[in-house]
Amino acid sequence: MIVILALLVGAALGAYKARKRGGNLADMLQYGAVYGMIFGILGLFATIVTHRMMI
């Protein structure tokens, strides 16, 4: 659940940053994809740490 939420937040943040910098649709899609991947990986690590701490 955390991973999916992190992906969505990252994609939205990336698209917002590209739009704020004056980017076109391709820029917003690229920034959204990259930020989504980065935030997804961070969310995955957060999930692993959370599950490890519960054991």
Phi and psi in radians as a Rosetta constraint file:
Dihedral C 1 N 2 CA 2 C 2 CIRCULARHARMONIC -1.115 0.35
Dihedral N 2 CA 2 C 2 N 3 CIRCULARHARMONIC -0.657 0.35
Dihedral C 2 N 3 CA 3 C 3 CIRCULARHARMONIC -1.137 0.35
Dihedral N 3 CA 3 C 3 N 4 CIRCULARHARMONIC -0.776 0.35
Dihedral C 3 N 4 CA 4 C 4 CIRCULARHARMONIC -1.131 0.35
Dihedral N 4 CA 4 C 4 N 5 CIRCULARHARMONIC -0.751 0.35
Dihedral C 4 N 5 CA 5 C 5 CIRCULARHARMONIC -1.108 0.35
Dihedral N 5 CA 5 C 5 N 6 CIRCULARHARMONIC -0.735 0.35
Dihedral C 5 N 6 CA 6 C 6 CIRCULARHARMONIC -1.121 0.35
Dihedral N 6 CA 6 C 6 N 7 CIRCULARHARMONIC -0.692 0.35
Dihedral C 6 N 7 CA 7 C 7 CIRCULARHARMONIC -1.043 0.35
Dihedral N 7 CA 7 C 7 N 8 CIRCULARHARMONIC -0.823 0.35
Dihedral C 7 N 8 CA 8 C 8 CIRCULARHARMONIC -1.155 0.35
Dihedral N 8 CA 8 C 8 N 9 CIRCULARHARMONIC -0.743 0.35
Dihedral C 8 N 9 CA 9 C 9 CIRCULARHARMONIC -1.137 0.35
Dihedral N 9 CA 9 C 9 N 10 CIRCULARHARMONIC -0.739 0.35
Dihedral C 9 N 10 CA 10 C 10 CIRCULARHARMONIC -1.101 0.35
Dihedral N 10 CA 10 C 10 N 11 CIRCULARHARMONIC -0.745 0.35
Dihedral C 10 N 11 CA 11 C 11 CIRCULARHARMONIC -1.124 0.35
Dihedral N 11 CA 11 C 11 N 12 CIRCULARHARMONIC -0.732 0.35
Dihedral C 11 N 12 CA 12 C 12 CIRCULARHARMONIC -1.153 0.35
Dihedral N 12 CA 12 C 12 N 13 CIRCULARHARMONIC -0.726 0.35
Dihedral C 12 N 13 CA 13 C 13 CIRCULARHARMONIC -1.144 0.35
Dihedral N 13 CA 13 C 13 N 14 CIRCULARHARMONIC -0.722 0.35
Dihedral C 13 N 14 CA 14 C 14 CIRCULARHARMONIC -1.107 0.35
Dihedral N 14 CA 14 C 14 N 15 CIRCULARHARMONIC -0.774 0.35
Dihedral C 14 N 15 CA 15 C 15 CIRCULARHARMONIC -1.130 0.35
Dihedral N 15 CA 15 C 15 N 16 CIRCULARHARMONIC -0.666 0.35
Dihedral C 15 N 16 CA 16 C 16 CIRCULARHARMONIC -1.115 0.35
Dihedral N 16 CA 16 C 16 N 17 CIRCULARHARMONIC -0.770 0.35
Dihedral C 16 N 17 CA 17 C 17 CIRCULARHARMONIC -1.111 0.35
Dihedral N 17 CA 17 C 17 N 18 CIRCULARHARMONIC -0.715 0.35
Dihedral C 17 N 18 CA 18 C 18 CIRCULARHARMONIC -1.141 0.35
Dihedral N 18 CA 18 C 18 N 19 CIRCULARHARMONIC -0.707 0.35
Dihedral C 18 N 19 CA 19 C 19 CIRCULARHARMONIC -1.168 0.35
Dihedral N 19 CA 19 C 19 N 20 CIRCULARHARMONIC -0.673 0.35
Dihedral C 19 N 20 CA 20 C 20 CIRCULARHARMONIC -1.122 0.35
Dihedral N 20 CA 20 C 20 N 21 CIRCULARHARMONIC -0.578 0.35
Dihedral C 20 N 21 CA 21 C 21 CIRCULARHARMONIC -1.473 0.35
Dihedral N 21 CA 21 C 21 N 22 CIRCULARHARMONIC 0.054 0.35
Dihedral C 21 N 22 CA 22 C 22 CIRCULARHARMONIC 1.511 0.35
Dihedral N 22 CA 22 C 22 N 23 CIRCULARHARMONIC 0.415 0.35
Dihedral C 22 N 23 CA 23 C 23 CIRCULARHARMONIC -1.389 0.35
Dihedral N 23 CA 23 C 23 N 24 CIRCULARHARMONIC 2.773 0.35
Dihedral C 23 N 24 CA 24 C 24 CIRCULARHARMONIC -1.564 0.35
Dihedral N 24 CA 24 C 24 N 25 CIRCULARHARMONIC -2.973 0.35
Dihedral C 24 N 25 CA 25 C 25 CIRCULARHARMONIC -1.067 0.35
Dihedral N 25 CA 25 C 25 N 26 CIRCULARHARMONIC -0.719 0.35
Dihedral C 25 N 26 CA 26 C 26 CIRCULARHARMONIC -1.099 0.35
Dihedral N 26 CA 26 C 26 N 27 CIRCULARHARMONIC -0.692 0.35
Dihedral C 26 N 27 CA 27 C 27 CIRCULARHARMONIC -1.124 0.35
Dihedral N 27 CA 27 C 27 N 28 CIRCULARHARMONIC -0.745 0.35
Dihedral C 27 N 28 CA 28 C 28 CIRCULARHARMONIC -1.123 0.35
Dihedral N 28 CA 28 C 28 N 29 CIRCULARHARMONIC -0.687 0.35
Dihedral C 28 N 29 CA 29 C 29 CIRCULARHARMONIC -1.159 0.35
Dihedral N 29 CA 29 C 29 N 30 CIRCULARHARMONIC -0.715 0.35
Dihedral C 29 N 30 CA 30 C 30 CIRCULARHARMONIC -1.175 0.35
Dihedral N 30 CA 30 C 30 N 31 CIRCULARHARMONIC -0.846 0.35
Dihedral C 30 N 31 CA 31 C 31 CIRCULARHARMONIC -1.054 0.35
Dihedral N 31 CA 31 C 31 N 32 CIRCULARHARMONIC -0.738 0.35
Dihedral C 31 N 32 CA 32 C 32 CIRCULARHARMONIC -1.076 0.35
Dihedral N 32 CA 32 C 32 N 33 CIRCULARHARMONIC -0.714 0.35
Dihedral C 32 N 33 CA 33 C 33 CIRCULARHARMONIC -1.156 0.35
Dihedral N 33 CA 33 C 33 N 34 CIRCULARHARMONIC -0.782 0.35
Dihedral C 33 N 34 CA 34 C 34 CIRCULARHARMONIC -1.173 0.35
Dihedral N 34 CA 34 C 34 N 35 CIRCULARHARMONIC -0.829 0.35
Dihedral C 34 N 35 CA 35 C 35 CIRCULARHARMONIC -1.119 0.35
Dihedral N 35 CA 35 C 35 N 36 CIRCULARHARMONIC -0.643 0.35
Dihedral C 35 N 36 CA 36 C 36 CIRCULARHARMONIC -1.078 0.35
Dihedral N 36 CA 36 C 36 N 37 CIRCULARHARMONIC -0.741 0.35
Dihedral C 36 N 37 CA 37 C 37 CIRCULARHARMONIC -1.148 0.35
Dihedral N 37 CA 37 C 37 N 38 CIRCULARHARMONIC -0.755 0.35
Dihedral C 37 N 38 CA 38 C 38 CIRCULARHARMONIC -1.108 0.35
Dihedral N 38 CA 38 C 38 N 39 CIRCULARHARMONIC -0.841 0.35
Dihedral C 38 N 39 CA 39 C 39 CIRCULARHARMONIC -1.178 0.35
Dihedral N 39 CA 39 C 39 N 40 CIRCULARHARMONIC -0.575 0.35
Dihedral C 39 N 40 CA 40 C 40 CIRCULARHARMONIC -1.117 0.35
Dihedral N 40 CA 40 C 40 N 41 CIRCULARHARMONIC -0.732 0.35
Dihedral C 40 N 41 CA 41 C 41 CIRCULARHARMONIC -1.154 0.35
Dihedral N 41 CA 41 C 41 N 42 CIRCULARHARMONIC -0.743 0.35
Dihedral C 41 N 42 CA 42 C 42 CIRCULARHARMONIC -1.094 0.35
Dihedral N 42 CA 42 C 42 N 43 CIRCULARHARMONIC -0.670 0.35
Dihedral C 42 N 43 CA 43 C 43 CIRCULARHARMONIC -1.146 0.35
Dihedral N 43 CA 43 C 43 N 44 CIRCULARHARMONIC -0.627 0.35
Dihedral C 43 N 44 CA 44 C 44 CIRCULARHARMONIC -1.119 0.35
Dihedral N 44 CA 44 C 44 N 45 CIRCULARHARMONIC -0.791 0.35
Dihedral C 44 N 45 CA 45 C 45 CIRCULARHARMONIC -1.102 0.35
Dihedral N 45 CA 45 C 45 N 46 CIRCULARHARMONIC -0.683 0.35
Dihedral C 45 N 46 CA 46 C 46 CIRCULARHARMONIC -1.105 0.35
Dihedral N 46 CA 46 C 46 N 47 CIRCULARHARMONIC -0.676 0.35
Dihedral C 46 N 47 CA 47 C 47 CIRCULARHARMONIC -1.144 0.35
Dihedral N 47 CA 47 C 47 N 48 CIRCULARHARMONIC -0.749 0.35
Dihedral C 47 N 48 CA 48 C 48 CIRCULARHARMONIC -1.098 0.35
Dihedral N 48 CA 48 C 48 N 49 CIRCULARHARMONIC -0.806 0.35
Dihedral C 48 N 49 CA 49 C 49 CIRCULARHARMONIC -1.092 0.35
Dihedral N 49 CA 49 C 49 N 50 CIRCULARHARMONIC -0.736 0.35
Dihedral C 49 N 50 CA 50 C 50 CIRCULARHARMONIC -1.092 0.35
Dihedral N 50 CA 50 C 50 N 51 CIRCULARHARMONIC -0.762 0.35
Dihedral C 50 N 51 CA 51 C 51 CIRCULARHARMONIC -1.211 0.35
Dihedral N 51 CA 51 C 51 N 52 CIRCULARHARMONIC -0.615 0.35
Dihedral C 51 N 52 CA 52 C 52 CIRCULARHARMONIC -1.147 0.35
Dihedral N 52 CA 52 C 52 N 53 CIRCULARHARMONIC -0.638 0.35
Dihedral C 52 N 53 CA 53 C 53 CIRCULARHARMONIC -1.263 0.35
Dihedral N 53 CA 53 C 53 N 54 CIRCULARHARMONIC -0.408 0.35
Dihedral C 53 N 54 CA 54 C 54 CIRCULARHARMONIC -1.379 0.35
Dihedral N 54 CA 54 C 54 N 55 CIRCULARHARMONIC -0.323 0.35
